[in-house]
Amino acid sequence: MSGHSKWASIKHKKGAADAKRGALFTKLARAITIAARDGADPDGNASLAHAIQKAKDFSMPKDNIERAIAKGAGLDKDAAAVEEIVYEGYGPGGVAMLIHCFTDNRNRTGSDVKHLLGKGGGSLGEPGSVAWNFDKKGVIIVDAAAYSEDDLFIAIDAGAEDINPEDDVFEIVTEPSDFGPVRAALEEAGVKFESADIVQRPKNRVELDDKDAARLFKLIDSLEEHDDVNDVAANFDVSEEALAALAAE
């Protein structure tokens, strides 16, 4: 079976393609706006700093970023009405899922998420039913063909927890508070990333056959296409063939 981290890399590349068409900018702006509620200075607001960096990773224009910060810091009426909710559920093959949303109507969003899960072969779970299986971590994915583990040891010096070899990538894992300094140290050393984000990282993973993998990827896509869904985490491993099919779409 292939690694979860390779999927994260493919997902990031697909997101970059979407961003070029403007499809991600609304969600990225919303994340910045919500984070800016706790202060407009990214130096004193780690959540805002991460939201801004993620927007920059997808080439979001500077003006869009500044407007989103001002909207959140000024407690714009529409921004103040939005709340952050995480739904827990299950996908094909019994995969655990965390669905991170920003919404101004939790009844609508909850109903839509439940419908999409059911339509995609999954189900909505009770609060706490799957969250225990995830840890919030910084994860940086690096191409193993371009760098050796020794090349990446600077990440450990900067505070990373571990460097995990996984198929043809390295997964650098950090605590959320150490993500920024580790990323900065790698960038200063000239290391290029396939993806870099603070994510819900699964503790245990479910191995899926190619059929269930295809169903799961379709379900995740349908959820992430919803305006209120910011991100989806799931605890699966799949074959190289399934990942190759996903990358080709």
C-alpha positions in Angstrom: 0.0 0.0 0.0 1.1 3.5 -0.7 1.4 6.4 1.7 -1.1 9.0 2.9 1.6 11.7 2.3 1.7 11.1 -1.4 -2.0 11.8 -1.5 -1.4 15.1 0.3 1.2 16.0 -2.4 -1.3 15.2 -5.2 -4.0 17.1 -3.4 -1.8 20.2 -3.1 -1.0 20.1 -6.9 -4.7 19.8 -7.7 -5.4 22.7 -5.4 -2.8 24.9 -7.1 -4.5 24.2 -10.5 -7.8 25.2 -8.9 -6.3 28.4 -7.5 -5.2 29.5 -10.9 -8.9 29.5 -11.9 -9.8 31.4 -8.7 -11.7 28.4 -7.3 -9.8 28.3 -4.0 -9.5 32.0 -3.3 -12.8 32.4 -1.5 -12.0 29.6 0.9 -8.5 30.9 1.5 -9.8 34.4 2.1 -12.4 33.1 4.6 -9.7 31.2 6.5 -7.7 34.5 6.8 -10.7 36.4 7.8 -11.6 34.0 10.6 -8.0 33.9 11.8 -7.7 37.7 11.8 -10.5 37.9 14.4 -7.8 37.2 17.0 -5.5 40.0 15.7 -4.4 41.5 12.4 -0.7 41.1 13.1 0.6 37.7 11.8 3.7 38.1 14.1 1.5 37.8 17.1 -1.2 35.5 15.6 0.2 32.1 14.4 -3.1 31.0 12.9 -3.2 34.2 10.8 0.4 33.8 9.7 -0.3 30.2 8.6 -3.5 31.2 6.7 -1.6 34.0 4.9 1.3 31.7 4.0 -1.1 29.1 2.7 -2.8 31.7 0.5 0.6 32.8 -0.8 1.4 29.2 -1.6 -1.5 29.2 -4.0 -0.5 32.6 -5.5 -3.4 34.5 -4.0 -3.0 38.2 -4.9 -1.7 40.5 -2.1 -4.8 42.8 -2.3 -7.1 39.8 -1.7 -5.1 38.8 1.4 -5.1 42.4 2.8 -8.9 42.7 2.3 -9.5 39.4 4.1 -7.4 40.5 7.0 -9.1 43.9 7.3 -12.5 42.2 7.1 -11.7 39.9 10.0 -9.9 42.4 12.2 -12.7 44.9 11.7 -15.3 42.3 12.6 -17.3 42.8 9.5 -20.9 41.9 10.0 -20.8 39.0 7.6 -17.4 37.8 8.9 -18.7 37.8 12.5 -21.6 35.6 11.5 -19.3 32.8 10.3 -18.4 30.0 12.7 -15.9 27.2 12.5 -17.3 23.6 12.8 -15.7 20.2 12.4 -18.0 17.3 11.5 -16.9 13.7 12.1 -17.9 10.8 9.9 -17.0 7.7 8.0 -16.3 7.0 4.3 -16.1 3.9 2.1 -14.2 1.1 3.7 -14.8 2.4 7.2 -12.3 5.3 6.8 -12.5 8.0 9.5 -13.1 11.5 8.3 -12.9 15.0 9.8 -14.7 17.7 7.7 -13.5 21.2 8.6 -16.1 23.9 7.8 -16.7 27.6 8.0 -20.4 28.4 7.9 -23.0 31.1 8.6 -25.7 28.5 8.9 -24.8 25.3 10.8 -28.1 23.7 10.1 -27.6 24.0 6.3 -24.0 22.9 6.4 -24.7 20.0 8.7 -27.6 18.8 6.5 -25.5 19.2 3.3 -22.5 17.3 4.8 -24.7 14.5 6.0 -26.3 14.2 2.5 -22.9 14.2 0.7 -21.5 11.5 3.0 -24.6 9.3 2.5 -24.5 9.8 -1.3 -20.8 8.9 -1.4 -21.1 5.7 0.6 -20.3 7.2 4.0 -22.2 8.4 7.1 -22.1 11.2 9.7 -20.7 10.2 13.1 -21.3 11.5 16.6 -19.0 14.2 18.0 -15.8 12.5 19.3 -16.4 9.3 17.3 -13.3 9.7 15.1 -11.4 12.8 16.3 -9.4 10.7 18.7 -7.6 9.1 15.7 -6.1 12.4 14.5 -3.4 14.8 15.8 -3.0 18.3 14.6 0.5 18.5 13.1 2.6 20.5 10.7 3.5 18.3 7.7 6.0 19.2 5.0 6.3 16.8 2.0 9.6 16.7 0.1 10.5 14.7 -3.0 12.8 11.9 -2.0 14.3 11.9 -5.5 15.6 15.4 -5.0 16.9 15.2 -1.4 18.4 12.7 1.0 17.4 12.4 4.6 20.7 14.0 5.6 19.8 17.1 3.4 16.6 17.5 5.5 18.2 17.1 9.0 18.2 20.8 9.3 14.4 20.4 10.0 15.2 18.4 13.2 17.6 21.2 14.3 14.8 23.7 13.8 12.4 21.7 15.9 10.8 19.1 13.7 9.6 15.9 15.5 10.5 13.4 12.8 11.4 12.8 9.2 9.5 9.8 7.8 10.5 8.1 4.5 7.3 7.2 2.6 7.5 5.7 -0.9 9.1 8.4 -3.0 8.6 11.3 -0.6 9.8 12.4 2.9 7.3 13.5 5.4 8.6 16.1 7.9 6.4 16.2 11.0 6.2 19.1 13.5 4.1 20.5 16.3 1.9 23.3 15.0 3.9 25.8 17.0 7.1 24.7 15.3 5.8 24.5 11.8 6.7 28.1 10.9 10.4 27.9 12.1 10.9 24.5 10.5 9.5 25.7 7.2 11.6 28.8 7.3 14.8 26.8 8.0 14.1 24.5 5.1 13.4 27.4 2.8 16.6 29.2 3.8 18.5 26.0 2.9 16.9 26.0 -0.5 14.7 23.0 0.0 11.6 22.9 -2.3 8.3 21.4 -1.0 5.6 19.3 -2.7 3.3 20.6 0.1 3.5 22.2 3.5 0.5 22.6 5.8 -0.9 22.2 9.3 -3.2 19.2 9.1 -5.1 16.6 11.0 -2.7 13.7 10.7 -4.1 10.2 11.3 -2.6 8.0 14.1 -3.8 4.8 12.4 -4.7 4.2 8.8 -7.2 1.9 7.0 -5.9 0.0 3.9 -8.4 0.4 1.0 -8.7 -1.6 -2.2 -8.7 0.4 -5.4 -12.5 0.3 -5.7 -13.1 1.9 -2.2 -10.2 4.3 -2.8 -11.9 5.6 -6.0 -15.1 6.0 -4.1 -13.4 7.8 -1.2 -11.6 10.2 -3.5 -14.8 11.0 -5.2 -16.5 11.6 -1.9 -13.7 13.9 -0.7 -13.9 15.9 -3.9 -17.6 16.3 -3.5 -17.2 17.5 0.1 -14.4 20.0 -0.8 -16.4 21.4 -3.7 -19.0 22.6 -1.1 -18.6 26.3 -0.4 -18.7 25.8 3.4 -16.1 23.0 3.5 -12.5 24.2 4.1 -10.7 20.8 4.2 -11.2 17.1 4.7 -8.9 14.7 6.6 -9.2 10.9 6.3 -7.1 8.0 7.6 -6.4 5.7 4.6 -3.7 4.1 2.7 -4.1 3.1 -0.9 -2.2 1.4 -3.8 0.2 3.2 -6.2 -2.3 2.4 -8.9 -5.1 4.2 -7.1 -2.9 7.2 -6.6 -1.7 7.2 -10.2 -5.4 7.2 -11.3 -6.1 10.2 -9.0 -3.1 12.1 -10.2 -4.2 11.6 -13.9 -7.6 13.1 -13.3 
